[in-house]
Amino acid sequence: MSTHRLLQVLEQQIAALAAEVTPRGDAPIPQARFDAALFSNRGTRLRDYLAEVQRNFAQLQTAANDSRISQVAFLAEKLVAQITALQRELATQALRRKNQPKEVVAVDLYHKLAEHQDYERRLMSMIQDRESLLGRQTTFAAQQKLQHELAALEGRLVRCRQALARIERSIERKENGF
């Protein structure tokens, strides 16, 4: 098969791929789906990957017109792999959506955030109470008991703040459309 005919076949495949990607190309994908060796693009939308395929096809055409055989072979192989990967991704998107856990409603996230902020406030209050009691204790056993309580409360406070940070990141991702 001639180079010109191969380019036509690839162009038809890219046009068909573009027709499939266009209706859902703006939907963000939550994580990278493709190997870094396959796509240099790190975009979050399928249209970003389609644009890279189209750029590579334009490079392939230029290389073919300039008779750069080794570059034509490399670009053609890469382009076929990219087209195949995108077609596979489009074919499995329905399955991915079905198997992904349901999105947490933003209202629930804000409720969880307020709840955890209240936990944090109460834990800080309890720590302050224990610290003031610690200064007034006269026996070593009572001081030791309060120090153990303080250590436990500070551990709970650390975990509470970690949970707060996770909730805030979830809210941020939700607001940014991811």
Secondary structure in CASP SS format (residue, H / E / C, confidence):
PFRMAT SS
TARGET T0000
AUTHOR 0000-0000-0000
METHOD secondary structure of the structure
MODEL  1
M C 1.00
S C 1.00
T H 1.00
H H 1.00
R H 1.00
L H 1.00
L H 1.00
Q H 1.00
V H 1.00
L H 1.00
E H 1.00
Q H 1.00
Q H 1.00
I H 1.00
A H 1.00
A H 1.00
L H 1.00
A H 1.00
A H 1.00
E H 1.00
V H 1.00
T H 1.00
P H 1.00
R H 1.00
G C 1.00
D C 1.00
A C 1.00
P E 1.00
I C 1.00
P C 1.00
Q C 1.00
A C 1.00
R C 1.00
F C 1.00
D C 1.00
A C 1.00
A C 1.00
L C 1.00
F C 1.00
S C 1.00
N C 1.00
R C 1.00
G C 1.00
T C 1.00
R E 1.00
L H 1.00
R H 1.00
D H 1.00
Y H 1.00
L H 1.00
A H 1.00
E H 1.00
V H 1.00
Q H 1.00
R H 1.00
N H 1.00
F H 1.00
A H 1.00
Q H 1.00
L H 1.00
Q H 1.00
T H 1.00
A H 1.00
A H 1.00
N H 1.00
D C 1.00
S C 1.00
R C 1.00
I H 1.00
S H 1.00
Q H 1.00
V H 1.00
A H 1.00
F H 1.00
L H 1.00
A H 1.00
E H 1.00
K H 1.00
L H 1.00
V H 1.00
A H 1.00
Q H 1.00
I H 1.00
T H 1.00
A H 1.00
L H 1.00
Q H 1.00
R H 1.00
E H 1.00
L H 1.00
A H 1.00
T H 1.00
Q H 1.00
A H 1.00
L H 1.00
R H 1.00
R H 1.00
K H 1.00
N H 1.00
Q C 1.00
P C 1.00
K C 1.00
E C 1.00
V C 1.00
V C 1.00
A H 1.00
V H 1.00
D H 1.00
L H 1.00
Y H 1.00
H H 1.00
K H 1.00
L H 1.00
A H 1.00
E H 1.00
H H 1.00
Q H 1.00
D H 1.00
Y H 1.00
E H 1.00
R H 1.00
R H 1.00
L H 1.00
M H 1.00
S H 1.00
M H 1.00
I H 1.00
Q H 1.00
D H 1.00
R H 1.00
E H 1.00
S H 1.00
L H 1.00
L H 1.00
G H 1.00
R H 1.00
Q C 1.00
T C 1.00
T C 1.00
F H 1.00
A H 1.00
A H 1.00
Q H 1.00
Q H 1.00
K H 1.00
L H 1.00
Q H 1.00
H H 1.00
E H 1.00
L H 1.00
A H 1.00
A H 1.00
L H 1.00
E H 1.00
G H 1.00
R H 1.00
L H 1.00
V H 1.00
R H 1.00
C H 1.00
R H 1.00
Q H 1.00
A H 1.00
L H 1.00
A H 1.00
R H 1.00
I H 1.00
E H 1.00
R H 1.00
S H 1.00
I H 1.00
E H 1.00
R H 1.00
K H 1.00
E H 1.00
N C 1.00
G C 1.00
F C 1.00
END
